Amino acid sequence: MMKRASTIFLQSVIVLHGLMTLVILIRFPLYEGRNINATLSQVYLQDPFLAYMYIAFISIFVAYYQAFIFLNYVRKNTVFSIEAVSAVRRIKYCAMTFIGFILGAEAYFFIVMRGKDDIAGGVMMGLIVILVSTVVATATGIFECILQRGIEFKSEND
């Protein structure tokens, strides 16, 4: 059983990481190379790729929320419950959804941007994000199975 302070610390880290991600998503496009002299409406309303990435990051924020909820179950010592397994499963689905969005972005780079710009950096960053998201999806899938077996073991012993 994790101590209450540990779970509160982890929940605060999740909240801070989520806020940092949100700030980066809002501020970074203003300083990106082609948007240096653009107005706010040009930056946020005329770039379909930026809108696509904002939609993709919805799954990341849902995963943050589900991780926060899961830590509530850990704090209440109900980690071997159907609700906790559902939270972990949702995190896995969010990671897989994000992988799909990044694959779509990679297809955009290959189809639309091919020959117009140097796409190697963007493609490599996309591959790294896919790798990280695959690790998250795999780890949460394994953790989901462990929790499911724990619930089955607990129900057999009751």
Phi and psi in radians as a Rosetta constraint file:
Dihedral C 1 N 2 CA 2 C 2 CIRCULARHARMONIC -1.336 0.35
Dihedral N 2 CA 2 C 2 N 3 CIRCULARHARMONIC 2.543 0.35
Dihedral C 2 N 3 CA 3 C 3 CIRCULARHARMONIC -1.240 0.35
Dihedral N 3 CA 3 C 3 N 4 CIRCULARHARMONIC 2.692 0.35
Dihedral C 3 N 4 CA 4 C 4 CIRCULARHARMONIC -1.016 0.35
Dihedral N 4 CA 4 C 4 N 5 CIRCULARHARMONIC -0.705 0.35
Dihedral C 4 N 5 CA 5 C 5 CIRCULARHARMONIC -1.130 0.35
Dihedral N 5 CA 5 C 5 N 6 CIRCULARHARMONIC -0.633 0.35
Dihedral C 5 N 6 CA 6 C 6 CIRCULARHARMONIC -1.148 0.35
Dihedral N 6 CA 6 C 6 N 7 CIRCULARHARMONIC -0.766 0.35
Dihedral C 6 N 7 CA 7 C 7 CIRCULARHARMONIC -1.216 0.35
Dihedral N 7 CA 7 C 7 N 8 CIRCULARHARMONIC -0.634 0.35
Dihedral C 7 N 8 CA 8 C 8 CIRCULARHARMONIC -1.142 0.35
Dihedral N 8 CA 8 C 8 N 9 CIRCULARHARMONIC -0.692 0.35
Dihedral C 8 N 9 CA 9 C 9 CIRCULARHARMONIC -1.075 0.35
Dihedral N 9 CA 9 C 9 N 10 CIRCULARHARMONIC -0.810 0.35
Dihedral C 9 N 10 CA 10 C 10 CIRCULARHARMONIC -1.123 0.35
Dihedral N 10 CA 10 C 10 N 11 CIRCULARHARMONIC -0.654 0.35
Dihedral C 10 N 11 CA 11 C 11 CIRCULARHARMONIC -1.148 0.35
Dihedral N 11 CA 11 C 11 N 12 CIRCULARHARMONIC -0.669 0.35
Dihedral C 11 N 12 CA 12 C 12 CIRCULARHARMONIC -1.187 0.35
Dihedral N 12 CA 12 C 12 N 13 CIRCULARHARMONIC -0.612 0.35
Dihedral C 12 N 13 CA 13 C 13 CIRCULARHARMONIC -1.115 0.35
Dihedral N 13 CA 13 C 13 N 14 CIRCULARHARMONIC -0.716 0.35
Dihedral C 13 N 14 CA 14 C 14 CIRCULARHARMONIC -1.102 0.35
Dihedral N 14 CA 14 C 14 N 15 CIRCULARHARMONIC -0.772 0.35
Dihedral C 14 N 15 CA 15 C 15 CIRCULARHARMONIC -1.106 0.35
Dihedral N 15 CA 15 C 15 N 16 CIRCULARHARMONIC -0.793 0.35
Dihedral C 15 N 16 CA 16 C 16 CIRCULARHARMONIC -1.122 0.35
Dihedral N 16 CA 16 C 16 N 17 CIRCULARHARMONIC -0.699 0.35
Dihedral C 16 N 17 CA 17 C 17 CIRCULARHARMONIC -1.148 0.35
Dihedral N 17 CA 17 C 17 N 18 CIRCULARHARMONIC -0.692 0.35
Dihedral C 17 N 18 CA 18 C 18 CIRCULARHARMONIC -1.117 0.35
Dihedral N 18 CA 18 C 18 N 19 CIRCULARHARMONIC -0.746 0.35
Dihedral C 18 N 19 CA 19 C 19 CIRCULARHARMONIC -1.137 0.35
Dihedral N 19 CA 19 C 19 N 20 CIRCULARHARMONIC -0.703 0.35
Dihedral C 19 N 20 CA 20 C 20 CIRCULARHARMONIC -1.097 0.35
Dihedral N 20 CA 20 C 20 N 21 CIRCULARHARMONIC -0.732 0.35
Dihedral C 20 N 21 CA 21 C 21 CIRCULARHARMONIC -1.087 0.35
Dihedral N 21 CA 21 C 21 N 22 CIRCULARHARMONIC -0.749 0.35
Dihedral C 21 N 22 CA 22 C 22 CIRCULARHARMONIC -1.106 0.35
Dihedral N 22 CA 22 C 22 N 23 CIRCULARHARMONIC -0.765 0.35
Dihedral C 22 N 23 CA 23 C 23 CIRCULARHARMONIC -1.099 0.35
Dihedral N 23 CA 23 C 23 N 24 CIRCULARHARMONIC -0.740 0.35
Dihedral C 23 N 24 CA 24 C 24 CIRCULARHARMONIC -1.113 0.35
Dihedral N 24 CA 24 C 24 N 25 CIRCULARHARMONIC -0.730 0.35
Dihedral C 24 N 25 CA 25 C 25 CIRCULARHARMONIC -1.101 0.35
Dihedral N 25 CA 25 C 25 N 26 CIRCULARHARMONIC -0.594 0.35
Dihedral C 25 N 26 CA 26 C 26 CIRCULARHARMONIC -1.424 0.35
Dihedral N 26 CA 26 C 26 N 27 CIRCULARHARMONIC -0.730 0.35
Dihedral C 26 N 27 CA 27 C 27 CIRCULARHARMONIC -1.511 0.35
Dihedral N 27 CA 27 C 27 N 28 CIRCULARHARMONIC -0.577 0.35
Dihedral C 27 N 28 CA 28 C 28 CIRCULARHARMONIC -1.033 0.35
Dihedral N 28 CA 28 C 28 N 29 CIRCULARHARMONIC -0.754 0.35
Dihedral C 28 N 29 CA 29 C 29 CIRCULARHARMONIC -1.053 0.35
Dihedral N 29 CA 29 C 29 N 30 CIRCULARHARMONIC -0.415 0.35
Dihedral C 29 N 30 CA 30 C 30 CIRCULARHARMONIC -1.231 0.35
Dihedral N 30 CA 30 C 30 N 31 CIRCULARHARMONIC -0.425 0.35
Dihedral C 30 N 31 CA 31 C 31 CIRCULARHARMONIC -1.895 0.35
Dihedral N 31 CA 31 C 31 N 32 CIRCULARHARMONIC 0.053 0.35
Dihedral C 31 N 32 CA 32 C 32 CIRCULARHARMONIC -1.223 0.35
Dihedral N 32 CA 32 C 32 N 33 CIRCULARHARMONIC 2.643 0.35
Dihedral C 32 N 33 CA 33 C 33 CIRCULARHARMONIC -0.851 0.35
Dihedral N 33 CA 33 C 33 N 34 CIRCULARHARMONIC -0.899 0.35
Dihedral C 33 N 34 CA 34 C 34 CIRCULARHARMONIC -1.370 0.35
Dihedral N 34 CA 34 C 34 N 35 CIRCULARHARMONIC -0.179 0.35
Dihedral C 34 N 35 CA 35 C 35 CIRCULARHARMONIC -1.844 0.35
Dihedral N 35 CA 35 C 35 N 36 CIRCULARHARMONIC 0.201 0.35
Dihedral C 35 N 36 CA 36 C 36 CIRCULARHARMONIC -1.006 0.35
Dihedral N 36 CA 36 C 36 N 37 CIRCULARHARMONIC -0.795 0.35
Dihedral C 36 N 37 CA 37 C 37 CIRCULARHARMONIC -1.821 0.35
Dihedral N 37 CA 37 C 37 N 38 CIRCULARHARMONIC 0.237 0.35
Dihedral C 37 N 38 CA 38 C 38 CIRCULARHARMONIC -1.478 0.35
Dihedral N 38 CA 38 C 38 N 39 CIRCULARHARMONIC 2.684 0.35
Dihedral C 38 N 39 CA 39 C 39 CIRCULARHARMONIC -1.395 0.35
Dihedral N 39 CA 39 C 39 N 40 CIRCULARHARMONIC 2.932 0.35
Dihedral C 39 N 40 CA 40 C 40 CIRCULARHARMONIC -1.056 0.35
Dihedral N 40 CA 40 C 40 N 41 CIRCULARHARMONIC -0.691 0.35
Dihedral C 40 N 41 CA 41 C 41 CIRCULARHARMONIC -1.173 0.35
Dihedral N 41 CA 41 C 41 N 42 CIRCULARHARMONIC -0.619 0.35
Dihedral C 41 N 42 CA 42 C 42 CIRCULARHARMONIC -1.173 0.35
Dihedral N 42 CA 42 C 42 N 43 CIRCULARHARMONIC -0.664 0.35
Dihedral C 42 N 43 CA 43 C 43 CIRCULARHARMONIC -1.218 0.35
Dihedral N 43 CA 43 C 43 N 44 CIRCULARHARMONIC -0.883 0.35
Dihedral C 43 N 44 CA 44 C 44 CIRCULARHARMONIC -1.612 0.35
Dihedral N 44 CA 44 C 44 N 45 CIRCULARHARMONIC -0.407 0.35
Dihedral C 44 N 45 CA 45 C 45 CIRCULARHARMONIC -1.853 0.35
Dihedral N 45 CA 45 C 45 N 46 CIRCULARHARMONIC -0.282 0.35
Dihedral C 45 N 46 CA 46 C 46 CIRCULARHARMONIC -1.945 0.35
Dihedral N 46 CA 46 C 46 N 47 CIRCULARHARMONIC 0.205 0.35
Dihedral C 46 N 47 CA 47 C 47 CIRCULARHARMONIC -2.056 0.35
Dihedral N 47 CA 47 C 47 N 48 CIRCULARHARMONIC 1.737 0.35
Dihedral C 47 N 48 CA 48 C 48 CIRCULARHARMONIC -1.148 0.35
Dihedral N 48 CA 48 C 48 N 49 CIRCULARHARMONIC -0.508 0.35
Dihedral C 48 N 49 CA 49 C 49 CIRCULARHARMONIC -1.168 0.35
Dihedral N 49 CA 49 C 49 N 50 CIRCULARHARMONIC -0.668 0.35
Dihedral C 49 N 50 CA 50 C 50 CIRCULARHARMONIC -1.126 0.35
Dihedral N 50 CA 50 C 50 N 51 CIRCULARHARMONIC -0.754 0.35
Dihedral C 50 N 51 CA 51 C 51 CIRCULARHARMONIC -1.090 0.35
Dihedral N 51 CA 51 C 51 N 52 CIRCULARHARMONIC -0.689 0.35
Dihedral C 51 N 52 CA 52 C 52 CIRCULARHARMONIC -1.065 0.35
Dihedral N 52 CA 52 C 52 N 53 CIRCULARHARMONIC -0.757 0.35
Dihedral C 52 N 53 CA 53 C 53 CIRCULARHARMONIC -1.217 0.35
Dihedral N 53 CA 53 C 53 N 54 CIRCULARHARMONIC -0.610 0.35
Dihedral C 53 N 54 CA 54 C 54 CIRCULARHARMONIC -1.099 0.35
Dihedral N 54 CA 54 C 54 N 55 CIRCULARHARMONIC -0.715 0.35
Dihedral C 54 N 55 CA 55 C 55 CIRCULARHARMONIC -1.126 0.35
Dihedral N 55 CA 55 C 55 N 56 CIRCULARHARMONIC -0.689 0.35
Dihedral C 55 N 56 CA 56 C 56 CIRCULARHARMONIC -1.098 0.35
Dihedral N 56 CA 56 C 56 N 57 CIRCULARHARMONIC -0.638 0.35
Dihedral C 56 N 57 CA 57 C 57 CIRCULARHARMONIC -1.311 0.35
Dihedral N 57 CA 57 C 57 N 58 CIRCULARHARMONIC -0.148 0.35
Dihedral C 57 N 58 CA 58 C 58 CIRCULARHARMONIC -1.029 0.35
Dihedral N 58 CA 58 C 58 N 59 CIRCULARHARMONIC -0.698 0.35
Dihedral C 58 N 59 CA 59 C 59 CIRCULARHARMONIC -1.129 0.35
Dihedral N 59 CA 59 C 59 N 60 CIRCULARHARMONIC -0.570 0.35
Dihedral C 59 N 60 CA 60 C 60 CIRCULARHARMONIC -1.171 0.35
Dihedral N 60 CA 60 C 60 N 61 CIRCULARHARMONIC -0.744 0.35
Dihedral C 60 N 61 CA 61 C 61 CIRCULARHARMONIC -1.205 0.35
Dihedral N 61 CA 61 C 61 N 62 CIRCULARHARMONIC -0.581 0.35
Dihedral C 61 N 62 CA 62 C 62 CIRCULARHARMONIC -1.134 0.35
Dihedral N 62 CA 62 C 62 N 63 CIRCULARHARMONIC -0.691 0.35
Dihedral C 62 N 63 CA 63 C 63 CIRCULARHARMONIC -1.132 0.35
Dihedral N 63 CA 63 C 63 N 64 CIRCULARHARMONIC -0.703 0.35
Dihedral C 63 N 64 CA 64 C 64 CIRCULARHARMONIC -1.018 0.35
Dihedral N 64 CA 64 C 64 N 65 CIRCULARHARMONIC -0.798 0.35
Dihedral C 64 N 65 CA 65 C 65 CIRCULARHARMONIC -1.103 0.35
Dihedral N 65 CA 65 C 65 N 66 CIRCULARHARMONIC -0.745 0.35
Dihedral C 65 N 66 CA 66 C 66 CIRCULARHARMONIC -1.164 0.35
Dihedral N 66 CA 66 C 66 N 67 CIRCULARHARMONIC -0.625 0.35
Dihedral C 66 N 67 CA 67 C 67 CIRCULARHARMONIC -1.142 0.35
Dihedral N 67 CA 67 C 67 N 68 CIRCULARHARMONIC -0.682 0.35
Dihedral C 67 N 68 CA 68 C 68 CIRCULARHARMONIC -1.080 0.35
Dihedral N 68 CA 68 C 68 N 69 CIRCULARHARMONIC -0.787 0.35
Dihedral C 68 N 69 CA 69 C 69 CIRCULARHARMONIC -1.114 0.35
Dihedral N 69 CA 69 C 69 N 70 CIRCULARHARMONIC -0.744 0.35
Dihedral C 69 N 70 CA 70 C 70 CIRCULARHARMONIC -1.041 0.35
Dihedral N 70 CA 70 C 70 N 71 CIRCULARHARMONIC -0.706 0.35
Dihedral C 70 N 71 CA 71 C 71 CIRCULARHARMONIC -1.157 0.35
Dihedral N 71 CA 71 C 71 N 72 CIRCULARHARMONIC -0.485 0.35
Dihedral C 71 N 72 CA 72 C 72 CIRCULARHARMONIC -1.106 0.35
Dihedral N 72 CA 72 C 72 N 73 CIRCULARHARMONIC -0.722 0.35
Dihedral C 72 N 73 CA 73 C 73 CIRCULARHARMONIC -1.139 0.35
Dihedral N 73 CA 73 C 73 N 74 CIRCULARHARMONIC -0.644 0.35
Dihedral C 73 N 74 CA 74 C 74 CIRCULARHARMONIC -1.137 0.35
Dihedral N 74 CA 74 C 74 N 75 CIRCULARHARMONIC -0.751 0.35
Dihedral C 74 N 75 CA 75 C 75 CIRCULARHARMONIC -1.126 0.35
Dihedral N 75 CA 75 C 75 N 76 CIRCULARHARMONIC -0.612 0.35
Dihedral C 75 N 76 CA 76 C 76 CIRCULARHARMONIC -1.456 0.35
Dihedral N 76 CA 76 C 76 N 77 CIRCULARHARMONIC 0.010 0.35
Dihedral C 76 N 77 CA 77 C 77 CIRCULARHARMONIC 1.080 0.35
Dihedral N 77 CA 77 C 77 N 78 CIRCULARHARMONIC 0.640 0.35
Dihedral C 77 N 78 CA 78 C 78 CIRCULARHARMONIC -2.104 0.35
Dihedral N 78 CA 78 C 78 N 79 CIRCULARHARMONIC 0.703 0.35
Dihedral C 78 N 79 CA 79 C 79 CIRCULARHARMONIC -1.187 0.35
Dihedral N 79 CA 79 C 79 N 80 CIRCULARHARMONIC -0.498 0.35
Dihedral C 79 N 80 CA 80 C 80 CIRCULARHARMONIC -1.641 0.35
Dihedral N 80 CA 80 C 80 N 81 CIRCULARHARMONIC 1.154 0.35
Dihedral C 80 N 81 CA 81 C 81 CIRCULARHARMONIC -2.354 0.35
Dihedral N 81 CA 81 C 81 N 82 CIRCULARHARMONIC 2.821 0.35
Dihedral C 81 N 82 CA 82 C 82 CIRCULARHARMONIC -1.088 0.35
Dihedral N 82 CA 82 C 82 N 83 CIRCULARHARMONIC -0.646 0.35
Dihedral C 82 N 83 CA 83 C 83 CIRCULARHARMONIC -1.123 0.35
Dihedral N 83 CA 83 C 83 N 84 CIRCULARHARMONIC -0.704 0.35
Dihedral C 83 N 84 CA 84 C 84 CIRCULARHARMONIC -1.154 0.35
Dihedral N 84 CA 84 C 84 N 85 CIRCULARHARMONIC -0.721 0.35
Dihedral C 84 N 85 CA 85 C 85 CIRCULARHARMONIC -1.104 0.35
Dihedral N 85 CA 85 C 85 N 86 CIRCULARHARMONIC -0.698 0.35
Dihedral C 85 N 86 CA 86 C 86 CIRCULARHARMONIC -1.104 0.35
Dihedral N 86 CA 86 C 86 N 87 CIRCULARHARMONIC -0.682 0.35
Dihedral C 86 N 87 CA 87 C 87 CIRCULARHARMONIC -1.114 0.35
Dihedral N 87 CA 87 C 87 N 88 CIRCULARHARMONIC -0.754 0.35
Dihedral C 87 N 88 CA 88 C 88 CIRCULARHARMONIC -1.149 0.35
Dihedral N 88 CA 88 C 88 N 89 CIRCULARHARMONIC -0.693 0.35
Dihedral C 88 N 89 CA 89 C 89 CIRCULARHARMONIC -1.099 0.35
Dihedral N 89 CA 89 C 89 N 90 CIRCULARHARMONIC -0.700 0.35
Dihedral C 89 N 90 CA 90 C 90 CIRCULARHARMONIC -1.135 0.35
Dihedral N 90 CA 90 C 90 N 91 CIRCULARHARMONIC -0.635 0.35
Dihedral C 90 N 91 CA 91 C 91 CIRCULARHARMONIC -1.095 0.35
Dihedral N 91 CA 91 C 91 N 92 CIRCULARHARMONIC -0.733 0.35
Dihedral C 91 N 92 CA 92 C 92 CIRCULARHARMONIC -1.072 0.35
Dihedral N 92 CA 92 C 92 N 93 CIRCULARHARMONIC -0.788 0.35
Dihedral C 92 N 93 CA 93 C 93 CIRCULARHARMONIC -1.132 0.35
Dihedral N 93 CA 93 C 93 N 94 CIRCULARHARMONIC -0.637 0.35
Dihedral C 93 N 94 CA 94 C 94 CIRCULARHARMONIC -1.116 0.35
Dihedral N 94 CA 94 C 94 N 95 CIRCULARHARMONIC -0.732 0.35
Dihedral C 94 N 95 CA 95 C 95 CIRCULARHARMONIC -1.116 0.35
Dihedral N 95 CA 95 C 95 N 96 CIRCULARHARMONIC -0.713 0.35
Dihedral C 95 N 96 CA 96 C 96 CIRCULARHARMONIC -1.208 0.35
Dihedral N 96 CA 96 C 96 N 97 CIRCULARHARMONIC -0.621 0.35
Dihedral C 96 N 97 CA 97 C 97 CIRCULARHARMONIC -1.132 0.35
Dihedral N 97 CA 97 C 97 N 98 CIRCULARHARMONIC -0.741 0.35
Dihedral C 97 N 98 CA 98 C 98 CIRCULARHARMONIC -1.116 0.35
Dihedral N 98 CA 98 C 98 N 99 CIRCULARHARMONIC -0.661 0.35
Dihedral C 98 N 99 CA 99 C 99 CIRCULARHARMONIC -1.036 0.35
Dihedral N 99 CA 99 C 99 N 100 CIRCULARHARMONIC -0.759 0.35
Dihedral C 99 N 100 CA 100 C 100 CIRCULARHARMONIC -1.069 0.35
Dihedral N 100 CA 100 C 100 N 101 CIRCULARHARMONIC -0.744 0.35
Dihedral C 100 N 101 CA 101 C 101 CIRCULARHARMONIC -1.117 0.35
Dihedral N 101 CA 101 C 101 N 102 CIRCULARHARMONIC -0.722 0.35
Dihedral C 101 N 102 CA 102 C 102 CIRCULARHARMONIC -1.176 0.35
Dihedral N 102 CA 102 C 102 N 103 CIRCULARHARMONIC -0.661 0.35
Dihedral C 102 N 103 CA 103 C 103 CIRCULARHARMONIC -1.069 0.35
Dihedral N 103 CA 103 C 103 N 104 CIRCULARHARMONIC -0.664 0.35
Dihedral C 103 N 104 CA 104 C 104 CIRCULARHARMONIC -1.105 0.35
Dihedral N 104 CA 104 C 104 N 105 CIRCULARHARMONIC -0.684 0.35
Dihedral C 104 N 105 CA 105 C 105 CIRCULARHARMONIC -1.162 0.35
Dihedral N 105 CA 105 C 105 N 106 CIRCULARHARMONIC -0.671 0.35
Dihedral C 105 N 106 CA 106 C 106 CIRCULARHARMONIC -1.108 0.35
Dihedral N 106 CA 106 C 106 N 107 CIRCULARHARMONIC -0.711 0.35
Dihedral C 106 N 107 CA 107 C 107 CIRCULARHARMONIC -1.091 0.35
Dihedral N 107 CA 107 C 107 N 108 CIRCULARHARMONIC -0.668 0.35
Dihedral C 107 N 108 CA 108 C 108 CIRCULARHARMONIC -1.043 0.35
Dihedral N 108 CA 108 C 108 N 109 CIRCULARHARMONIC -0.784 0.35
Dihedral C 108 N 109 CA 109 C 109 CIRCULARHARMONIC -1.059 0.35
Dihedral N 109 CA 109 C 109 N 110 CIRCULARHARMONIC -0.736 0.35
Dihedral C 109 N 110 CA 110 C 110 CIRCULARHARMONIC -1.306 0.35
Dihedral N 110 CA 110 C 110 N 111 CIRCULARHARMONIC -0.609 0.35
Dihedral C 110 N 111 CA 111 C 111 CIRCULARHARMONIC -1.555 0.35
Dihedral N 111 CA 111 C 111 N 112 CIRCULARHARMONIC -0.886 0.35
Dihedral C 111 N 112 CA 112 C 112 CIRCULARHARMONIC -1.472 0.35
Dihedral N 112 CA 112 C 112 N 113 CIRCULARHARMONIC -0.769 0.35
Dihedral C 112 N 113 CA 113 C 113 CIRCULARHARMONIC -1.567 0.35
Dihedral N 113 CA 113 C 113 N 114 CIRCULARHARMONIC -0.120 0.35
Dihedral C 113 N 114 CA 114 C 114 CIRCULARHARMONIC -1.028 0.35
Dihedral N 114 CA 114 C 114 N 115 CIRCULARHARMONIC 2.186 0.35
Dihedral C 114 N 115 CA 115 C 115 CIRCULARHARMONIC 1.491 0.35
Dihedral N 115 CA 115 C 115 N 116 CIRCULARHARMONIC -0.298 0.35
Dihedral C 115 N 116 CA 116 C 116 CIRCULARHARMONIC -1.580 0.35
Dihedral N 116 CA 116 C 116 N 117 CIRCULARHARMONIC -0.458 0.35
Dihedral C 116 N 117 CA 117 C 117 CIRCULARHARMONIC -2.637 0.35
Dihedral N 117 CA 117 C 117 N 118 CIRCULARHARMONIC 2.881 0.35
Dihedral C 117 N 118 CA 118 C 118 CIRCULARHARMONIC -1.409 0.35
Dihedral N 118 CA 118 C 118 N 119 CIRCULARHARMONIC 1.922 0.35
Dihedral C 118 N 119 CA 119 C 119 CIRCULARHARMONIC -1.747 0.35
Dihedral N 119 CA 119 C 119 N 120 CIRCULARHARMONIC 0.020 0.35
Dihedral C 119 N 120 CA 120 C 120 CIRCULARHARMONIC -1.053 0.35
Dihedral N 120 CA 120 C 120 N 121 CIRCULARHARMONIC -0.740 0.35
Dihedral C 120 N 121 CA 121 C 121 CIRCULARHARMONIC -1.138 0.35
Dihedral N 121 CA 121 C 121 N 122 CIRCULARHARMONIC -0.783 0.35
Dihedral C 121 N 122 CA 122 C 122 CIRCULARHARMONIC -1.135 0.35
Dihedral N 122 CA 122 C 122 N 123 CIRCULARHARMONIC -0.694 0.35
Dihedral C 122 N 123 CA 123 C 123 CIRCULARHARMONIC -1.160 0.35
Dihedral N 123 CA 123 C 123 N 124 CIRCULARHARMONIC -0.726 0.35
Dihedral C 123 N 124 CA 124 C 124 CIRCULARHARMONIC -1.158 0.35
Dihedral N 124 CA 124 C 124 N 125 CIRCULARHARMONIC -0.717 0.35
Dihedral C 124 N 125 CA 125 C 125 CIRCULARHARMONIC -1.085 0.35
Dihedral N 125 CA 125 C 125 N 126 CIRCULARHARMONIC -0.696 0.35
Dihedral C 125 N 126 CA 126 C 126 CIRCULARHARMONIC -1.085 0.35
Dihedral N 126 CA 126 C 126 N 127 CIRCULARHARMONIC -0.711 0.35
Dihedral C 126 N 127 CA 127 C 127 CIRCULARHARMONIC -1.151 0.35
Dihedral N 127 CA 127 C 127 N 128 CIRCULARHARMONIC -0.657 0.35
Dihedral C 127 N 128 CA 128 C 128 CIRCULARHARMONIC -1.142 0.35
Dihedral N 128 CA 128 C 128 N 129 CIRCULARHARMONIC -0.733 0.35
Dihedral C 128 N 129 CA 129 C 129 CIRCULARHARMONIC -1.132 0.35
Dihedral N 129 CA 129 C 129 N 130 CIRCULARHARMONIC -0.682 0.35
Dihedral C 129 N 130 CA 130 C 130 CIRCULARHARMONIC -1.093 0.35
Dihedral N 130 CA 130 C 130 N 131 CIRCULARHARMONIC -0.739 0.35
Dihedral C 130 N 131 CA 131 C 131 CIRCULARHARMONIC -1.067 0.35
Dihedral N 131 CA 131 C 131 N 132 CIRCULARHARMONIC -0.822 0.35
Dihedral C 131 N 132 CA 132 C 132 CIRCULARHARMONIC -1.107 0.35
Dihedral N 132 CA 132 C 132 N 133 CIRCULARHARMONIC -0.759 0.35
Dihedral C 132 N 133 CA 133 C 133 CIRCULARHARMONIC -1.148 0.35
Dihedral N 133 CA 133 C 133 N 134 CIRCULARHARMONIC -0.604 0.35
Dihedral C 133 N 134 CA 134 C 134 CIRCULARHARMONIC -1.148 0.35
Dihedral N 134 CA 134 C 134 N 135 CIRCULARHARMONIC -0.708 0.35
Dihedral C 134 N 135 CA 135 C 135 CIRCULARHARMONIC -1.095 0.35
Dihedral N 135 CA 135 C 135 N 136 CIRCULARHARMONIC -0.758 0.35
Dihedral C 135 N 136 CA 136 C 136 CIRCULARHARMONIC -1.100 0.35
Dihedral N 136 CA 136 C 136 N 137 CIRCULARHARMONIC -0.799 0.35
Dihedral C 136 N 137 CA 137 C 137 CIRCULARHARMONIC -1.104 0.35
Dihedral N 137 CA 137 C 137 N 138 CIRCULARHARMONIC -0.718 0.35
Dihedral C 137 N 138 CA 138 C 138 CIRCULARHARMONIC -1.171 0.35
Dihedral N 138 CA 138 C 138 N 139 CIRCULARHARMONIC -0.796 0.35
Dihedral C 138 N 139 CA 139 C 139 CIRCULARHARMONIC -1.108 0.35
Dihedral N 139 CA 139 C 139 N 140 CIRCULARHARMONIC -0.735 0.35
Dihedral C 139 N 140 CA 140 C 140 CIRCULARHARMONIC -1.225 0.35
Dihedral N 140 CA 140 C 140 N 141 CIRCULARHARMONIC -0.543 0.35
Dihedral C 140 N 141 CA 141 C 141 CIRCULARHARMONIC -1.122 0.35
Dihedral N 141 CA 141 C 141 N 142 CIRCULARHARMONIC -0.755 0.35
Dihedral C 141 N 142 CA 142 C 142 CIRCULARHARMONIC -1.148 0.35
Dihedral N 142 CA 142 C 142 N 143 CIRCULARHARMONIC -0.744 0.35
Dihedral C 142 N 143 CA 143 C 143 CIRCULARHARMONIC -1.121 0.35
Dihedral N 143 CA 143 C 143 N 144 CIRCULARHARMONIC -0.644 0.35
Dihedral C 143 N 144 CA 144 C 144 CIRCULARHARMONIC -1.078 0.35
Dihedral N 144 CA 144 C 144 N 145 CIRCULARHARMONIC -0.757 0.35
Dihedral C 144 N 145 CA 145 C 145 CIRCULARHARMONIC -1.106 0.35
Dihedral N 145 CA 145 C 145 N 146 CIRCULARHARMONIC -0.715 0.35
Dihedral C 145 N 146 CA 146 C 146 CIRCULARHARMONIC -1.103 0.35
Dihedral N 146 CA 146 C 146 N 147 CIRCULARHARMONIC -0.780 0.35
Dihedral C 146 N 147 CA 147 C 147 CIRCULARHARMONIC -1.130 0.35
Dihedral N 147 CA 147 C 147 N 148 CIRCULARHARMONIC -0.697 0.35
Dihedral C 147 N 148 CA 148 C 148 CIRCULARHARMONIC -1.086 0.35
Dihedral N 148 CA 148 C 148 N 149 CIRCULARHARMONIC -0.755 0.35
Dihedral C 148 N 149 CA 149 C 149 CIRCULARHARMONIC -1.133 0.35
Dihedral N 149 CA 149 C 149 N 150 CIRCULARHARMONIC -0.628 0.35
Dihedral C 149 N 150 CA 150 C 150 CIRCULARHARMONIC -1.125 0.35
Dihedral N 150 CA 150 C 150 N 151 CIRCULARHARMONIC -0.667 0.35
Dihedral C 150 N 151 CA 151 C 151 CIRCULARHARMONIC -1.169 0.35
Dihedral N 151 CA 151 C 151 N 152 CIRCULARHARMONIC -0.735 0.35
Dihedral C 151 N 152 CA 152 C 152 CIRCULARHARMONIC -1.120 0.35
Dihedral N 152 CA 152 C 152 N 153 CIRCULARHARMONIC -0.728 0.35
Dihedral C 152 N 153 CA 153 C 153 CIRCULARHARMONIC -1.125 0.35
Dihedral N 153 CA 153 C 153 N 154 CIRCULARHARMONIC -0.723 0.35
Dihedral C 153 N 154 CA 154 C 154 CIRCULARHARMONIC -1.126 0.35
Dihedral N 154 CA 154 C 154 N 155 CIRCULARHARMONIC -0.692 0.35
Dihedral C 154 N 155 CA 155 C 155 CIRCULARHARMONIC -1.255 0.35
Dihedral N 155 CA 155 C 155 N 156 CIRCULARHARMONIC -0.519 0.35
Dihedral C 155 N 156 CA 156 C 156 CIRCULARHARMONIC -1.218 0.35
Dihedral N 156 CA 156 C 156 N 157 CIRCULARHARMONIC -0.586 0.35
Dihedral C 156 N 157 CA 157 C 157 CIRCULARHARMONIC -1.493 0.35
Dihedral N 157 CA 157 C 157 N 158 CIRCULARHARMONIC -0.213 0.35
